């Protein structure tokens, strides 16, 4: 993964390494001072629970997936849950 636009991540599906559907990317959180990406903000699928994966959530129930959990980005984003 050399370069990727943030706009390319938005609305991309997110799946676990086991193939389970996690949700859809809603937004990306970036650290202003360093310019590094911090979290993916993911709209979870109904069956997916943040408690089972250990992710924090926003006040409106979206998952905060640390960038360090990303395994690969292709047609969808594969994460370690």
Buried (B, 14 or more C-beta within 10 A) or exposed (E): EEEEEEEEBBEBBBBBEEEBBBBBBBBBBEEEEEEEBEBBBBBBBEEBEBEEBEBEBBEEEBBBBBBEBBEEBEEBBBBEB
